[in-house]
């Protein structure tokens, strides 16, 4: 048994594994392996010439704390039926995380099928999604302010502009370019979906990606520049009322549809955990974030934190967190078990990931764990509250 990066000659074996493990259409599998799959970014377990298990490390860029960072998005975590229960996945996940470190990336993300499976590997929820369900008739009152046109390869720049403008207020959002939207249009077409753009005075103001499943109008994503554009999108949806009776919208946690419906009590607004993240290189991650805390003229603020990481031994230990020239820095002082004069807190890598992603505050973590929170810890992790949002599927 060997764990390693795949090669171009193993595409069929990796593809067969994907087809067996995931309930995707043949058209989508063709799309994925044409546009997304990279053998040199895929970790596999190979035994006697067969691919038994794989993890795909799809490459993205995210804007985290205002910084443009390269990351690996872990997808396609899969094992053939006859190889399950042999412990391959734990070793493959650990090897994949070390491969991400070797790529000089400080963190990774994944969309979990079961959060329990991945918490044991150090991942923690860092993004939520709001799912809105309502009757389509509830959108009748909204007015069109502009016109709609189906997105095509000639409108990639408009999609990039709308998306980039909408993402400016979020933390952790994926950075998308024209290539991304070209593939997104192809993906929606092959899955029977649509992307439409709203224009006002010739300028793009909103877009929505949707499909119609029976009598439900499902919005995979909707982004807009202002509330007039959003209300135009809602009217566009209503104009499908002879085809659909209900609407489901996946949207950001700060979406304001609740505020503009006449009777929001008739709709449901469910907050659902969506994406997990995990730090793979603690010191580099803190450096990458370049978190400026504004304490340049204050006395040194520091704390020693004991970090436990189940998969990456380099993240296990006592780390000194301090402010230097107004910026948070982290430095490993000792390994777990070594004597250190003072330990201010003990955290898991999961908890630290949630804190540094500004998904959970240090106060929340300490309250839940029953830990004492001293003033240095409070000052070091006194981040501005952020709204995290991402909507990538592969």
URDATA-V460539 format. One line per field, one symbol per residue. ss: DSSP state (H for helix, E for strand, L for the rest). psi: psi as a letter, one per 30 degrees, with the letter a starting at -180 (. if undefined). A space follows every 10 residues. Layout:
# URDATA-V460539
ss->???
psi->???
This chain:
# URDATA-V460539
ss->LEEEELLHHH HHHHHHHHHH HLLLLHHHHH HHHHHLLLHH HEEEEEELLE EEEEEEEEEE EEEELLEEEE EEEEEEEEEL HHHLLLLHHH HHHHHHHHHH HHLLLLEEEE LLLLHHHHHL LLLEEEEEEE EEEEEHHHHL LLLLLLEEEE LLHHHHHHHH HHHHHHHLLL ELEELLLHHH HHHHHHHHHH LLLEEEEEEE LLEEEEEEEE EEELLEEEEE EEEELLHHHH HHHHHHHHLL LLLLLEEEEE ELLLLLHHHH LLLHHHLEEE EEEEEEEEEL LHHHHHHHHL LELLLLLLLL LEEEEEEELL LLHHHLEEEE EEEELLEEEE EEEELLLLLL LLLLEEEEHH HHHHHHLLLL LHHHHHHHHL LLLLHHHHHH LLLLLLLELL LLLL
psi->kkklkllffg eeeeeeeeee fkhlleeeee eefeeekjef gkklkkkhgk jfllkkikkl kljkhgkjkk lkjjlhjlkl effkgggeee eeeeeeeeee efghkfllll jkfjeeefef ggkkkfklkk jkklkfffge flkkialkkk kaffgeeeee eeeeeeffgl kgkkkkaeee feeeeeeeef ggalkkkkkk hfkkfllkkl ljjbgkjjje lkklflfeee eeeeeeeegg ffekflkkkk llfgkgeeff keiffflkjk kkkekllkkf jeeeeeeeeh jkfhhegllk klkkkkkkkf fjfffkakkk klkkhgkklk kkellkflkk ekjflkllfe eeeeeffgek leeeeeeefh kkjleeeeee hilkkljkkl hke.
